[in-house]
């Protein structure tokens, strides 16, 4: 099925699978479908999902405190864009594609959550 075709390659890469699971838990793929699937900024998506404001923005790296690295929603989205799971339409702006549209459906989410 389409769900299995999508899930198997994704599950082969643990970090991609984990990023997808976080996005499902945030209902990010569902929110990306709103407004006809128009492109949305990272900030808009964070507000729409109720993500903690600390998840906003770019990779925050402090040479003196390596344990204070914050990986934000943007990092998940960039990772997913690289894997062709979402489309990066502009800097810090993303839109759904066929894969993220599929991942917004209950059957696909069930495969990922119960994998």
TORPA-4810 file (N, C-alpha, C, O; in nm, 3 decimals):
<nodes>
NODE_1_0.084_-0.119_0.000_0.000_0.000_0.000_0.088_0.124_0.000_0.209_0.115_0.020_X
NODE_2_0.026_0.240_-0.022_0.101_0.366_-0.021_0.164_0.395_0.113_0.274_0.449_0.120_X
NODE_3_0.093_0.359_0.220_0.146_0.384_0.354_0.272_0.302_0.377_0.371_0.354_0.428_X
NODE_4_0.269_0.174_0.340_0.386_0.088_0.359_0.501_0.134_0.271_0.616_0.133_0.314_X
NODE_5_0.471_0.174_0.148_0.574_0.223_0.058_0.644_0.345_0.117_0.766_0.360_0.103_X
NODE_6_0.567_0.431_0.183_0.623_0.551_0.246_0.700_0.516_0.372_0.809_0.569_0.394_X
NODE_7_0.646_0.428_0.455_0.703_0.401_0.587_0.833_0.323_0.581_0.923_0.349_0.661_X
NODE_8_0.845_0.229_0.491_0.964_0.144_0.492_1.093_0.220_0.465_1.189_0.201_0.539_X
NODE_9_1.101_0.304_0.361_1.227_0.379_0.341_1.255_0.476_0.455_1.371_0.496_0.492_X
NODE_10_1.150_0.536_0.510_1.168_0.631_0.620_1.224_0.560_0.742_1.314_0.611_0.808_X
NODE_11_1.170_0.442_0.774_1.213_0.371_0.894_1.356_0.323_0.883_1.419_0.293_0.985_X
NODE_12_1.409_0.316_0.762_1.547_0.272_0.744_1.646_0.374_0.800_1.761_0.340_0.827_X
NODE_13_1.603_0.496_0.817_1.689_0.601_0.871_1.630_0.644_1.005_1.529_0.714_1.010_X
NODE_14_1.693_0.603_1.111_1.640_0.626_1.245_1.616_0.772_1.275_1.513_0.807_1.333_X
NODE_15_1.708_0.859_1.238_1.690_1.001_1.269_1.570_1.058_1.194_1.497_1.141_1.248_X
NODE_16_1.550_1.015_1.070_1.434_1.061_0.994_1.305_1.010_1.055_1.206_1.082_1.062_X
NODE_17_1.308_0.885_1.097_1.191_0.826_1.161_1.158_0.901_1.290_1.041_0.930_1.317_X
NODE_18_1.259_0.933_1.369_1.238_1.005_1.494_1.183_1.145_1.468_1.094_1.191_1.540_X
NODE_19_1.235_1.214_1.367_1.186_1.348_1.333_1.041_1.341_1.288_0.961_1.427_1.325_X
NODE_20_1.007_1.240_1.210_0.869_1.224_1.166_0.778_1.199_1.285_0.668_1.254_1.293_X
NODE_21_0.823_1.116_1.377_0.742_1.086_1.496_0.717_1.214_1.578_0.605_1.236_1.624_X
NODE_22_0.819_1.296_1.596_0.802_1.423_1.668_0.700_1.510_1.595_0.612_1.569_1.658_X
NODE_23_0.710_1.518_1.464_0.617_1.600_1.386_0.475_1.547_1.393_0.380_1.625_1.394_X
NODE_24_0.458_1.415_1.397_0.325_1.357_1.415_0.271_1.392_1.553_0.155_1.431_1.566_X
NODE_25_0.355_1.379_1.655_0.311_1.413_1.791_0.272_1.560_1.803_0.179_1.593_1.877_X
NODE_26_0.340_1.647_1.730_0.307_1.790_1.729_0.188_1.822_1.639_0.138_1.934_1.637_X
NODE_27_0.141_1.720_1.562_0.038_1.739_1.461_0.082_1.837_1.352_0.000_1.907_1.292_X
NODE_28_0.211_1.841_1.331_0.269_1.933_1.233_0.220_1.904_1.092_0.184_1.997_1.020_X
NODE_29_0.219_1.777_1.052_0.175_1.744_0.916_0.029_1.782_0.896_-0.009_1.827_0.788_X
NODE_30_-0.054_1.765_0.999_-0.194_1.806_0.992_-0.204_1.957_0.973_-0.281_2.004_0.889_X
NODE_31_-0.127_2.032_1.052_-0.132_2.179_1.046_-0.079_2.231_0.913_-0.125_2.335_0.865_X
NODE_32_0.016_2.162_0.854_0.070_2.205_0.724_-0.037_2.200_0.615_-0.026_2.271_0.515_X
NODE_33_-0.139_2.116_0.633_-0.245_2.102_0.533_-0.343_2.218_0.536_-0.416_2.240_0.439_X
NODE_34_-0.348_2.294_0.648_-0.443_2.404_0.660_-0.416_2.512_0.556_-0.304_2.525_0.505_X
NODE_35_-0.517_2.588_0.527_-0.509_2.696_0.426_-0.468_2.640_0.290_-0.391_2.702_0.217_X
NODE_36_-0.521_2.523_0.257_-0.493_2.464_0.127_-0.350_2.417_0.109_-0.304_2.399_-0.004_X
NODE_37_-0.277_2.398_0.219_-0.139_2.352_0.210_-0.042_2.460_0.168_0.066_2.432_0.116_X
NODE_38_-0.081_2.586_0.190_0.009_2.697_0.153_0.135_2.693_0.240_0.134_2.640_0.351_X
NODE_39_0.243_2.750_0.188_0.370_2.755_0.261_0.352_2.837_0.389_0.280_2.937_0.392_X
NODE_40_0.420_2.792_0.494_0.413_2.859_0.624_0.553_2.872_0.682_0.639_2.786_0.660_X
NODE_41_0.575_2.979_0.756_0.705_2.999_0.819_0.719_2.907_0.940_0.621_2.855_0.992_X
NODE_42_0.843_2.888_0.983_0.869_2.808_1.102_0.793_2.868_1.221_0.735_2.794_1.301_X
NODE_43_0.794_2.999_1.232_0.725_3.065_1.343_0.574_3.038_1.338_0.514_3.010_1.442_X
NODE_44_0.514_3.046_1.220_0.371_3.017_1.206_0.342_2.873_1.248_0.247_2.847_1.321_X
NODE_45_0.424_2.780_1.201_0.402_2.639_1.232_0.418_2.612_1.381_0.344_2.532_1.438_X
NODE_46_0.515_2.677_1.444_0.533_2.660_1.588_0.410_2.709_1.664_0.365_2.644_1.758_X
NODE_47_0.357_2.823_1.622_0.236_2.875_1.687_0.117_2.784_1.663_0.038_2.760_1.754_X
NODE_48_0.104_2.734_1.542_-0.009_2.648_1.507_-0.007_2.516_1.583_-0.112_2.461_1.615_X
NODE_49_0.113_2.466_1.611_0.125_2.337_1.680_0.132_2.351_1.830_0.124_2.252_1.903_X
NODE_50_0.147_2.476_1.878_0.162_2.496_2.022_0.300_2.456_2.071_0.319_2.430_2.189_X
NODE_51_0.395_2.451_1.979_0.531_2.413_2.016_0.589_2.517_2.112_0.557_2.636_2.103_X
NODE_52_0.672_2.472_2.202_0.739_2.562_2.295_0.816_2.667_2.217_0.883_2.635_2.119_X
NODE_53_0.807_2.794_2.258_0.881_2.899_2.186_1.030_2.869_2.172_1.094_2.918_2.079_X
NODE_54_1.087_2.792_2.262_1.230_2.757_2.253_1.259_2.670_2.132_1.375_2.657_2.091_X
NODE_55_1.155_2.612_2.074_1.175_2.531_1.954_1.192_2.617_1.830_1.229_2.565_1.724_X
NODE_56_1.164_2.746_1.841_1.176_2.835_1.725_1.321_2.863_1.692_1.409_2.856_1.778_X
NODE_57_1.345_2.895_1.567_1.474_2.949_1.529_1.575_2.848_1.484_1.544_2.731_1.462_X
NODE_58_1.695_2.896_1.473_1.803_2.816_1.416_1.879_2.743_1.525_1.850_2.756_1.644_X
NODE_59_1.974_2.666_1.482_2.059_2.589_1.571_2.139_2.684_1.658_2.218_2.764_1.607_X
NODE_60_2.119_2.676_1.787_2.186_2.766_1.881_2.305_2.691_1.941_2.286_2.597_2.018_X
NODE_61_2.425_2.732_1.906_2.545_2.661_1.950_2.634_2.755_2.029_2.670_2.863_1.980_X
NODE_62_2.669_2.716_2.149_2.754_2.796_2.235_2.881_2.716_2.259_2.876_2.610_2.322_X
NODE_63_2.994_2.764_2.210_3.120_2.690_2.222_3.156_2.654_2.365_3.220_2.552_2.389_X
NODE_64_3.115_2.736_2.461_3.151_2.711_2.599_3.056_2.616_2.669_3.090_2.560_2.773_X
NODE_65_2.939_2.599_2.616_2.839_2.514_2.679_2.775_2.421_2.576_2.661_2.442_2.534_X
NODE_66_2.849_2.320_2.535_2.801_2.231_2.430_2.674_2.158_2.470_2.599_2.113_2.384_X
NODE_67_2.649_2.146_2.601_2.528_2.079_2.646_2.404_2.167_2.631_2.294_2.121_2.659_X
NODE_68_2.420_2.291_2.588_2.307_2.382_2.574_2.267_2.399_2.428_2.219_2.505_2.388_X
NODE_69_2.286_2.296_2.350_2.248_2.300_2.209_2.096_2.282_2.201_2.040_2.188_2.258_X
NODE_70_2.032_2.372_2.130_1.887_2.363_2.110_1.861_2.325_1.965_1.902_2.395_1.873_X
NODE_71_1.793_2.215_1.947_1.754_2.176_1.812_1.607_2.210_1.800_1.523_2.152_1.868_X
NODE_72_1.576_2.305_1.714_1.441_2.357_1.704_1.359_2.291_1.596_1.405_2.202_1.523_X
NODE_73_1.237_2.337_1.588_1.144_2.290_1.487_1.204_2.308_1.348_1.183_2.225_1.259_X
NODE_74_1.276_2.415_1.330_1.340_2.441_1.201_1.433_2.326_1.162_1.439_2.287_1.046_X
NODE_75_1.504_2.272_1.260_1.597_2.161_1.232_1.521_2.037_1.187_1.563_1.967_1.096_X
NODE_76_1.408_2.010_1.252_1.326_1.896_1.209_1.281_1.918_1.065_1.287_1.827_0.982_X
NODE_77_1.236_2.039_1.036_1.185_2.068_0.902_1.295_2.062_0.797_1.273_2.010_0.688_X
NODE_78_1.413_2.113_0.828_1.525_2.105_0.733_1.563_1.959_0.707_1.591_1.920_0.594_X
NODE_79_1.564_1.880_0.814_1.594_1.738_0.802_1.490_1.670_0.712_1.524_1.591_0.624_X
NODE_80_1.363_1.702_0.735_1.256_1.642_0.656_1.259_1.692_0.511_1.228_1.616_0.419_X
NODE_81_1.297_1.818_0.489_1.307_1.871_0.353_1.419_1.800_0.277_1.404_1.770_0.158_X
NODE_82_1.529_1.774_0.344_1.640_1.703_0.282_1.600_1.563_0.238_1.648_1.512_0.137_X
NODE_83_1.510_1.501_0.316_1.461_1.367_0.284_1.338_1.371_0.193_1.274_1.267_0.170_X
NODE_84_1.303_1.489_0.141_1.186_1.506_0.052_1.055_1.467_0.118_0.966_1.413_0.053_X
NODE_85_1.043_1.496_0.248_0.920_1.467_0.321_0.834_1.594_0.331_0.712_1.584_0.340_X
NODE_86_0.896_1.710_0.330_0.829_1.839_0.316_0.906_1.919_0.213_1.018_1.881_0.175_X
NODE_87_0.848_2.028_0.167_0.916_2.113_0.069_0.957_2.243_0.135_0.874_2.312_0.194_X
NODE_88_1.085_2.277_0.125_1.133_2.407_0.172_1.112_2.505_0.057_1.179_2.496_-0.046_X
NODE_89_1.019_2.599_0.074_0.982_2.690_-0.034_1.063_2.819_-0.032_1.073_2.888_-0.133_X
NODE_90_1.119_2.851_0.084_1.199_2.972_0.101_1.275_2.953_0.232_1.257_2.852_0.300_X
NODE_91_1.360_3.046_0.268_1.433_3.037_0.394_1.333_3.032_0.509_1.250_3.122_0.523_X
NODE_92_1.341_2.928_0.590_1.254_2.909_0.707_1.106_2.904_0.670_1.021_2.945_0.749_X
NODE_93_1.074_2.855_0.551_0.935_2.845_0.506_0.914_2.710_0.440_0.994_2.667_0.357_X
NODE_94_0.805_2.643_0.478_0.782_2.506_0.433_0.639_2.484_0.389_0.547_2.550_0.438_X
NODE_95_0.622_2.390_0.297_0.490_2.351_0.249_0.484_2.199_0.244_0.587_2.132_0.233_X
NODE_96_0.363_2.144_0.251_0.352_1.998_0.239_0.377_1.953_0.096_0.354_2.028_0.001_X
NODE_97_0.423_1.830_0.083_0.432_1.766_-0.048_0.351_1.637_-0.040_0.276_1.618_0.056_X
NODE_98_0.364_1.549_-0.137_0.284_1.426_-0.138_0.312_1.339_-0.015_0.220_1.277_0.039_X
NODE_99_0.437_1.333_0.029_0.472_1.248_0.144_0.414_1.305_0.273_0.353_1.232_0.350_X
NODE_100_0.433_1.436_0.298_0.380_1.495_0.421_0.227_1.496_0.420_0.165_1.489_0.526_X
NODE_101_0.168_1.505_0.302_0.022_1.495_0.293_-0.023_1.355_0.333_-0.122_1.339_0.404_X
NODE_102_0.050_1.255_0.289_0.019_1.117_0.330_0.039_1.102_0.481_-0.041_1.037_0.548_X
NODE_103_0.146_1.161_0.535_0.174_1.150_0.679_0.074_1.226_0.765_0.077_1.214_0.888_X
NODE_104_-0.014_1.303_0.704_-0.121_1.371_0.778_-0.243_1.281_0.793_-0.340_1.319_0.859_X
NODE_105_-0.240_1.162_0.733_-0.356_1.072_0.738_-0.343_0.974_0.855_-0.232_0.932_0.889_X
NODE_106_-0.455_0.937_0.917_-0.450_0.842_1.029_-0.382_0.709_0.995_-0.306_0.659_1.079_X
NODE_107_-0.406_0.648_0.878_-0.337_0.521_0.851_-0.184_0.533_0.850_-0.115_0.448_0.907_X
NODE_108_-0.132_0.638_0.787_0.013_0.656_0.783_0.068_0.686_0.921_0.172_0.634_0.959_X
NODE_109_-0.001_0.770_0.996_0.043_0.801_1.131_0.042_0.676_1.219_0.129_0.657_1.304_X
NODE_110_-0.058_0.591_1.198_-0.065_0.466_1.275_0.055_0.376_1.248_0.109_0.314_1.340_X
NODE_111_0.097_0.370_1.122_0.215_0.289_1.088_0.338_0.341_1.160_0.415_0.263_1.217_X
NODE_112_0.357_0.472_1.158_0.475_0.532_1.222_0.470_0.516_1.374_0.569_0.475_1.436_X
NODE_113_0.356_0.547_1.433_0.344_0.543_1.580_0.355_0.400_1.632_0.409_0.378_1.741_X
NODE_114_0.306_0.303_1.557_0.307_0.164_1.604_0.419_0.080_1.545_0.418_-0.042_1.560_X
NODE_115_0.516_0.143_1.478_0.625_0.070_1.414_0.707_-0.004_1.514_0.803_-0.071_1.478_X
</nodes>
